[in-house]
Amino acid sequence: MIVDKANAALDSVYTADTLEALAEAYAAWAATYDSETASLGYLLPFLITAWVARHVPAGDAPLLDAGCGTGLSGPSLKALGYHNIAGLDLSDDMLKIAGSRNAYNELKQAMLGGPLPWPDGHFRAFFSTGVFTISHAPASGLHELVRITRKGGHAIFTVRDQVFESGGFQAVFDELEQAKKWRAVEESPWFRCYAIAEPDALVKTFVFEVV
């Protein structure tokens, strides 16, 4: 069954213990990622557009989809009037699919937690879903994402409940606030990532303004 395949793929990415293993897991999953996550009722790539639209006026640009995967968010944002979107992902295979959607102006391979290939203050906003989760990007990756976001721009991203405390996210939030790099704007309640499966998998959306 497609749901069983999706659950097996989720297990493979959540148990990856190196970046290489994570990249290999996504390479193996890329071709069936969209249909299998849809079978689980995966909501985040579509829901994040609501927060983007709330805080970033249509037409403001450029935007960065940080950890874009197969690019599920891009077409929805394009339909809402956002036409200059860059995508960043660890997986070349996922980026190839994202490129086929004709919603991204630029796609680059890089890993969150390391240096990113854009200058200071380049983006009007970045958004990210399903990336700050189990065995994925570290909280420290937020520093570099903030660096490439202009003052007055926004950081819009989800964090999985299971890594919020263990991954040190609050400490990074506080560091950036104390350094006067950003200020908190909005924080959602915990909510489900999947409408159908994994009822205990919860995330929270955070919005900060870069200052």
LOLUM-67908 format. One record per atom (N, C-alpha, C, O): y, z, x. Coordinates in steps of 0.001 Angstrom, whole numbers, padded with zeros to 6 digits, always signed. Layout:
// residues N
YZX;...
// end
This chain:
// residues 211
-001202+000000+000833;+000000+000000+000000;+001253+000000+000868;+001258+000544+001972;+002315-000619+000352;+003541-000741+001122;+004144+000628+001441;+004726+000816+002509;+004006+001589+000511;+004554+002925+000762;+003813+003594+001912;+004424+004271+002739;+002493+003405+001964;+001719+003993+003059;+002138+003404+004399;+002246+004126+005390;+002373+002095+004432;+002827+001459+005668;+004192+001999+006075;+004444+002246+007254;+005061+002178+005102;+006395+002696+005395;+006330+004110+005943;+007041+004445+006890;+005483+004938+005355;+005340+006310+005843;+004779+006346+007262;+005185+007171+008080;+003841+005441+007543;+003283+005371+008896;+004348+004941+009894;+004403+005458+011009;+005191+004000+009496;+006273+003554+010371;+007290+004663+010599;+007789+004832+011712;+007597+005411+009562;+008503+006547+009717;+007944+007552+010709;+008665+008069+011562;+006638+007826+010586;+006011+008755+011524;+006146+008269+012955;+006364+009070+013865;+006020+006963+013165;+006078+006430+014531;+007465+006561+015131;+007592+006785+016335;+008519+006425+014314;+009864+006570+014874;+010254+008039+015017;+011000+008393+015931;+009760+008891+014130;+010096+010311+014225;+009349+011015+015357;+009787+012064+015829;+008233+010449+015791;+007463+011092+016856;+007692+010441+018212;+007085+010854+019200;+008552+009436+018281;+008865+008800+019570;+009507+009828+020495;+010476+010491+020123;+008956+009957+021711;+009470+010988+022614;+010320+010434+023752;+010799+011196+024591;+010513+009115+023791;+011417+008499+024758;+012180+007378+024060;+011771+006908+022999;+013284+006956+024659;+014029+005835+024087;+013202+004564+024082;+013300+003749+023164;+012383+004402+025119;+011517+003215+025192;+010522+003213+024041;+010286+002182+023412;+009942+004378+023773;+008978+004476+022667;+009656+004220+021332;+009073+003599+020443;+010897+004702+021191;+011633+004476+019953;+011937+002992+019770;+011792+002451+018674;+012361+002339+020852;+012645+000903+020781;+011389+000114+020423;+011446-000825+019629;+010260+000496+021006;+008998-000187+020699;+008599+000020+019244;+008102-000899+018592;+008818+001234+018736;+008463+001517+017341;+009304+000667+016395;+008792+000155+015399;+010590+000514+016700;+011438-000299+015835;+011143-001792+015994;+011263-002554+015034;+010761-002208+017196;+010380-003615+017385;+009177-003951+016514;+009108-005025+015916;+008228-003016+016449;+007024-003234+015640;+007329-003192+014147;+006611-003795+013349;+008380-002492+013769;+008708-002282+012354;+009710-003299+011827;+009820-003479+010614;+010443-003968+012715;+011603-004770+012310;+011302-005743+011174;+012055-005817+010203;+010203-006490+011290;+009931-007570+010338;+009702-007061+008913;+009976-007773+007947;+009203-005836+008784;+008891-005311+007452;+009773-004122+007071;+009560-003491+006036;+010763-003824+007913;+011601-002634+007703;+012273-002645+006335;+012231-001645+005618;+012886-003755+005972;+013661-003796+004726;+012791-003540+003500;+013131-002719+002648;+011670-004248+003417;+010824-004096+002232;+010180-002715+002178;+010023-002138+001102;+009811-002193+003335;+009122-000898+003341;+010075+000255+003074;+009720+001191+002358;+011278+000209+003634;+012222+001290+003315;+012688+001186+001864;+012967+002200+001224;+012771-000035+001349;+013111-000195-000069;+012048+000445-000959;+012369+001023-001998;+010786+000341-000552;+009701+000923-001344;+009797+002443-001403;+009281+003066-002331;+010461+003043-000405;+010654+004490-000384;+011925+004904-001128;+012172+006090-001351;+012728+003901-001509;+013998+004201-002165;+015060+004656-001180;+015851+005546-001490;+015088+004049+000018;+016043+004449+001059;+017463+004102+000630;+017771+002940+000366;+018320+005103+000561;+019647+004952-000036;+020789+004808+000959;+021819+004216+000633;+020626+005338+002165;+021784+005590+003022;+022600+004364+003407;+023828+004443+003379;+021985+003224+003768;+022822+002090+004176;+023755+001599+003077;+024777+000974+003358;+023407+001881+001832;+024218+001447+000694;+025198+002539+000273;+026348+002249-000058;+024746+003790+000285;+025622+004891-000101;+026798+005063+000854;+027891+005431+000424;+026590+004804+002136;+027662+005025+003114;+028886+004164+002792;+030009+004520+003150;+028670+003037+002121;+029809+002174+001790;+030788+002875+000852;+031975+002551+000844;+030300+003835+000060;+031195+004579-000836;+032175+005421-000024;+033357+005489-000362;+031702+006057+001036;+032586+006870+001869;+033533+005991+002684;+034698+006336+002878;+033029+004865+003156;+033914+003943+003868;+035037+003491+002940;+036208+003523+003319;+034687+003073+001737;+035693+002580+000794;+036673+003678+000383;+037830+003391+000078;+036226+004912+000371;+037105+006022-000007;+038177+006283+001050;+039302+006655+000717;+037830+006088+002317;+038722+006501+003402;+039339+005345+004192;+040321+005550+004905;+038789+004149+004081;+039285+003008+004857;+039690+001912+003877;+038828+001371+003185;+040962+001572+003795;+041371+000515+002864;+040675-000811+003171;+040466-001154+004334;+040322-001540+002138;+039692-002855+002312;+040605-003740+003150;+041812-003800+002917;+040024-004417+004113;+040796-005272+004987;+041145-004617+006309;+041409-005319+007285;+041154-003271+006372;+041380-002602+007655;+040219-002918+008593;+039068-002981+008162;+040518-003114+009857;+039488-003572+010782;+039917-003276+012215;+041068-002934+012486;+038944-003419+013131;+037519-003651+012903;+036771-002350+012605;+037267-001254+012869;+035585-002497+012058;+034685-001375+011790;+033453-001506+012677;+033066-002611+013057;+032844-000374+013001;+031594-000370+013762;+030494+000258+012940;+030626+001387+012466;+029404-000475+012770;+028172+000029+012165;+027306+000516+013324;+026610-000273+013963;+027354+001814+013588;+026705+002399+014773;+025257+002759+014453;+024983+003718+013731;+024335+001966+015008;+022931+002092+014649;+022663+001263+013404;+022094+001746+012426;+023086-000003+013461;+023075-000851+012260;+021685-001263+011818;+021508-001674+010671;+020679-001163+012705;+019341-001592+012331;+019316-003048+011909;+019834-003909+012620;+018724-003331+010769;+018640-004704+010271;+019901-005134+009525;+019944-006221+008948;+020923-004284+009536;+022206-004682+008958;+022298-004570+007458;+022965-005386+006821;+021648-003585+006876;+021668-003463+005419;+023052-003126+004872;+023379-003511+003749;+023871-002412+005648;+025196-002036+005151;+026182-003201+005161;+027079-003261+004320;+026022-004118+006099;+027005-005173+006305;+027332-005992+005072;+028511-006115+004738;+026350-006562+004372;+026667-007386+003208;+027388-006619+002101;+028253-007177+001425;+027038-005341+001910;+027710-004555+000875;+029175-004358+001224;+030043-004477+000360;+029455-004055+002495;+030844-003880+002912;+031612-005190+002853;+032787-005211+002485;+030951-006282+003215;+031603-007590+003123;+031989-007888+001682;+033070-008419+001426;+031117-007549+000740;+031403-007768-000677;+032581-006917-001155;+033263-007269-002117;+032810-005790-000467;+033908-004895-000833;+035217-005260-000120;+036235-004592-000303;+035182-006329+000697;+036411-006797+001309;+036596-006461+002769;+037689-006625+003310;+035534-005989+003422;+035592-005688+004858;+034956-006853+005615;+033770-007140+005447;+035748-007515+006443;+035281-008770+007026;+035199-008779+008549;+034827-009795+009136;+035533-007685+009189;+035461-007627+010654;+034636-006410+011020;+035169-005324+011245;+033310-006609+011077;+032369-005511+011304;+031525-005833+012535;+030961-006920+012652;+031451-004875+013439;+030566-004987+014599;+029334-004132+014346;+029401-003117+013652;+028215-004549+014914;+026983-003786+014798;+026457-003397+016166;+026533-004173+017119;+025932-002208+016252;+025361-001666+017484;+023983-001123+017158;+023811-000415+016166;+022992-001453+017991;+021668-000888+017774;+020881-000880+019077;+021180-001627+020009;+019871-000020+019121;+018975+000065+020272;+018010-001112+020328;+017585-001517+021409;+017662-001664+019161;+016583-002643+019045;+017082-004076+018913;+017796-004405+017965;+016706-004927+019865;+017028-006356+019780;+016426-006997+018544;+017052-007845+017907;+015200-006588+018204;+014515-007184+017059;+015253-006886+015758;+015361-007744+014882;+015756-005665+015645;+016524-005313+014448;+017852-006069+014431;+018293-006521+013374;+018491-006209+015592;+019771-006904+015664;+019651-008372+015267;+020570-008932+014670;+018525-008993+015595;+018324-010392+015211;+018335-010541+013692;+018886-011503+013157;+017728-009589+013012;+017726-009635+011548;+019134-009354+011017;+019588-010007+010078;+019816-008390+011618;+021197-008103+011205;+022066-009351+011345;+022903-009625+010486;+021869-010102+012419;+022653-011307+012638;+022433-012378+011588;+023315-013197+011333;+021260-012373+010981;+020946-013388+009971;+021665-013144+008647;+021637-014002+007764;+022304-011997+008498;+022947-011655+007224;+024366-012216+007093;+024962-012157+006018;+024897-012749+008173;+026248-013331+008157;+027311-012341+007684;+028258-012707+006988;+027134-011084+008077;+028091-010051+007681;+028747-009383+008887;+029670-008585+008732;+028270-009710+010085;+028760-009051+011294;+029447-010066+012215;+028935-011162+012444;+030603-009684+012732;+031327-010548+013670;+030789-010416+015090;+030967-011314+015913;+030138-009307+015372;+029709-008991+016733;+028516-008059+016659;+028501-007127+015855;+027523-008303+017486;+026343-007434+017563;+026050-007150+019026;+025989-008064+019848;+025869-005862+019346;+025589-005483+020724;+024452-004480+020771;+024304-003631+019892;+023647-004603+021829;+022561-003652+022045;+023046-002556+022982;+023523-002835+024082;+022923-001333+022550;+023258-000162+023362;+022663+001051+022666;+022284+000987+021497;+022587+002157+023399;+022033+003365+022801;+023125+004412+022639;+023948+004604+023534;+023132+005080+021508;+024063+006172+021297;+023653+007346+022177;+022478+007704+022256;+024629+007926+022823;+024362+008966+023807;+024705+008492+025202;+024873+009300+026115;+024812+007166+025373;+025231+006566+026627;+026573+005886+026454;+027160+005949+025374;+027076+005232+027502;+028360+004532+027409;+028285+003373+026407;+027264+002693+026308;+029357+003164+025681;+029414+002076+024708;+030369+000985+025197;+031378+001287+025835;+030058-000279+024902;+030763-001414+025522;+032042-001841+024827;+032260-003031+024600;+032902-000862+024482;+034197-001192+023887;+035266-000300+024493;+034957+000802+024947;+036521-000750+024513;+037600+000053+025087;+038021+001191+024164;+037639+001238+022994;+038816+002105+024715;+039340+003229+023943;+040090+002715+022712;+040831+001735+022784;+039883+003392+021592;+040655+003108+020391;+040464+001731+019797;+041361+001210+019135;+039315+001140+020022;+039105-000242+019577;+038918-000359+018062;+039428-001297+017449;+038197+000578+017459;+037794+000448+016053;+038688+001246+015113;+039177+002326+015447;+038884+000678+013927;+039588+001397+012850;+038730+002551+012347;+039258+003595+011963;+037414+002371+012347;+036491+003415+011910;+035099+003062+012392;+034790+001896+012635;+034267+004075+012526;+032838+003809+012690;+032097+004527+011572;+032534+005562+011071;+030974+003952+011201;+030099+004592+010221;+028669+004497+010731;+028315+003576+011466;+027852+005469+010326;+026493+005537+010865;+025597+006284+009892;+025939+007374+009434;+024444+005695+009578;+023481+006365+008697;+022087+006319+009306;+021699+005333+009933;+021345+007400+009112;+019956+007440+009556;+019791+007424+011057;+018695+007167+011554;+020868+007695+011797;+020840+007622+013260;+020798+009016+013879;+020092+009249+014860;+021558+009934+013299;+021517+011316+013774;+020409+012031+013005;+020649+012772+012051;+019188+011774+013464;+018005+012251+012765;+016929+012595+013793;+017206+012629+014992;+015731+012845+013342;+014648+013307+014209;+014321+012260+015272;+014073+011098+014949;+014322+012675+016546;+013947+011827+017694;+014856+010612+017862;+014438+009601+018425;+016085+010702+017383;+017020+009584+017491;+018241+009985+018323;+018100+010676+019331;+019424+009562+017914;+020633+009757+018718;+021019+011232+018814;+020900+011974+017839;+021483+011653+019993;+021919+013044+020164;+023324+013261+019617;+024109+012322+019486;+023621+014503+019304;+024965+014846+018834;+026030+014468+019862;+027158+014139+019495;+025679+014513+021134;+026636+014174+022193;+027146+012737+022079;+028210+012415+022608;+026394+011871+021392;+026824+010497+021196;+028117+010377+020411;+028772+009336+020453;+028494+011432+019692;+029733+011401+018916;+030960+011319+019816;+031969+010735+019419;+030900+011885+021005;+032043+011847+021909;+032445+010401+022220;+033625+010053+022181;+031459+009578+022526;+031744+008194+022880;+032187+007389+021657;+033040+006509+021772;+031620+007682+020505;+032038+007003+019281;+033490+007344+018938;+034243+006480+018490;+033873+008585+019147;+035262+008973+018909;+036193+008283+019913;+037302+007880+019562;+035739+008152+021152;+036561+007492+022179;+036954+006081+021762;+038090+005664+021985;+036033+005348+021164;+036293+003945+020834;+036916+003764+019450;+037085+002637+018986;+037261+004886+018786;+037910+004845+017474;+039387+005216+017645;+039707+006193+018322;+040273+004448+017040;+041706+004661+017241;+042198+005909+016512;+041573+006371+015558;+043312+006439+016968;+043932+007574+016301;+044311+007178+014872;+044847+006098+014624;+044019+008076+013960;+044233+007777+012551;+043037+007102+011912;+042997+006918+010695;+042064+006734+012728;+040829+006132+012227;+039842+007186+011777;+040120+008384+011837;+038683+006731+011323;+037725+007657+010731;+036328+007558+011342;+035865+006491+011741;+035685+008718+011393;+034279+008839+011771;+033517+009220+010510;+033789+010260+009910;+032565+008384+010104;+031851+008569+008834;+030361+008441+009130;+029895+007364+009501;+029608+009531+008971;+028209+009476+009406;+027371+010537+008697;+027886+011536+008195;+026062+010284+008673;+025121+011245+008104;+024383+011969+009218;+024192+011437+010312;+023972+013200+008914;+023124+013985+009814;+021963+014543+009005;+022153+015079+007913;+020774+014413+009544;+019566+014928+008888;+019509+016451+009001;+019871+017020+010031;+019055+017097+007942;+019016+018566+007909;+018188+019158+009041;+018550+020197+009592;+017080+018509+009394;+016170+019076+010378;+016732+019098+011790;+016215+019813+012648;+017790+018322+012047;+018347+018308+013403;+019754+018887+013468;+020310+019009+014560;+020344+019246+012337;+021738+019684+012365;+021918+020903+013272;+022798+020924+014132;+021077+021910+013069;+021187+023114+013904;+020525+022918+015257;+021124+023202+016294;+019303+022437+015248;+018565+022307+016514;+019207+021295+017448;+019071+021401+018667;+019904+020315+016887;+020538+019287+017703;+021942+019635+018167;+022569+018848+018876;+022440+020790+017783;+023736+021240+018249;+024918+020483+017664;+025947+020342+018324;+024789+020003+016457;+025871+019204+015872;+027133+020029+015625;+028240+019558+015889;+026978+021245+015125;+028174+022046+014866;+028943+022311+016151;+030174+022318+016149;+028223+022531+017250;+028885+022774+018533;+029703+021556+018962;+030821+021701+019457;+029149+020358+018775;+029880+019139+019123;+031076+018950+018182;+032157+018559+018622;+030882+019223+016902;+032002+019146+015957;+033146+020048+016440;+034308+019641+016463;+032793+021280+016824;+033802+022246+017253;+034477+021807+018554;+035687+021968+018710;+033704+021258+019482;+034270+020785+020756;+035332+019714+020507;+036419+019755+021083;+035001+018764+019647;+035931+017671+019367;+037173+018170+018631;+038273+017660+018842;+036993+019164+017772;+038144+019714+017054;+039034+020520+017999;+040259+020400+017965;+038411+021336+018837;+039186+022166+019770;+039913+021308+020804;+040984+021680+021284;+039328+020162+021145;+039970+019233+022088;+041013+018358+021396;+041616+017481+022014;+041215+018615+020094;+042169+017840+019290;+041858+016342+019314;+042747+015496+019421;+040547+016050+019208;+040101+014660+019145;+039881+014212+017700;+039981+013024+017396;+039581+015158+016813;+039414+014825+015399;+039670+016049+014547;+039754+017172+015043;+039795+015801+013227;+039915+016889+012253;+039005+016572+011076;+038826+015411+010707;+038438+017615+010495;+037528+017440+009366;+038271+016969+008132;+039364+017451+007836;+037676+016022+007408;+038265+015479+006177;+037374+015748+004972;+037855+016168+003920;+036080+015506+005124;+035166+015636+003981;+033772+015959+004475;+033350+015511+005541;+033065+016745+003681;+031666+017082+003973;+030920+017124+002647;+031282+017888+001751;+029881+016308+002518;+029127+016273+001263;+028153+017453+001205;+027914+018112+002217;+027601+017715+000043;+026443+018618-000004;+025224+017913+000594;+025255+016702+000812;+024169+018649+000854;+022920+018023+001276;+022357+017202+000124;+022353+017654-001021;+021885+016006+000421;+021313+015158-000626;+020133+014360-000062;+019940+014281+001151;+019365+013781-000954;+018136+013078-000554;+018439+011735+000109;+019323+010997-000324;+017679+011433+001179;+017768+010114+001830;+017063+009046+001019;+017469+007884+001024;+016008+009438+000321;+015127+008502-000366;+015073+008851-001850;+014866+010008-002216;+015258+007852-002694;+015224+008091-004141;+013811+008273-004666;+013612+008885-005716;+012813+007739-003935;+011441+007738-004431;+010546+008678-003631;+009896+009554-004201;+010512+008501-002325;+009611+009273-001464;+010357+010404-000762;+011566+010565-000924;+009612+011185+000020;+010182+012202+000905;+011255+013068+000218;+012402+013087+000665;+010901+013773-000848;+011922+014547-001567;+012557+015657-000741;+013642+016132-001074;+011894+016074+000332;+012444+017148+001162;+013300+016641+002312;+013847+017441+003071;+013426+015322+002453;+014249+014753+003527;+015698+014712+003050;+016055+013918+002180;+016523+015575+003630;+017904+015727+003183;+018882+015368+004301;+018598+015561+005483;+020031+014845+003902;+021108+014555+004842;+022426+015052+004260;+022523+015381+003078;+023432+015095+005122;+024786+015401+004707;+025684+014337+005329;+025478+013933+006474;+026680+013886+004571;+027672+012955+005117;+028895+013730+005562;+029393+014599+004846;+029376+013399+006767;+030581+014017+007318;+031638+012943+007523;+031322+011824+007928;+032888+013281+007245;+034007+012390+007506;+035050+013164+008324;+035475+014253+007938;+035447+012588+009451;+036492+013160+010292;+037564+012099+010520;+037281+010901+010537;+038798+012563+010694;+039881+011665+011111;+040115+011856+012599;+040274+012985+013063;+040139+010766+013349;+040402+010824+014772;+041897+011040+014983;+042722+010377+014355;+042236+011966+015867;+043651+012318+016067;+044045+012209+017546;+045195+012467+017899;
// end
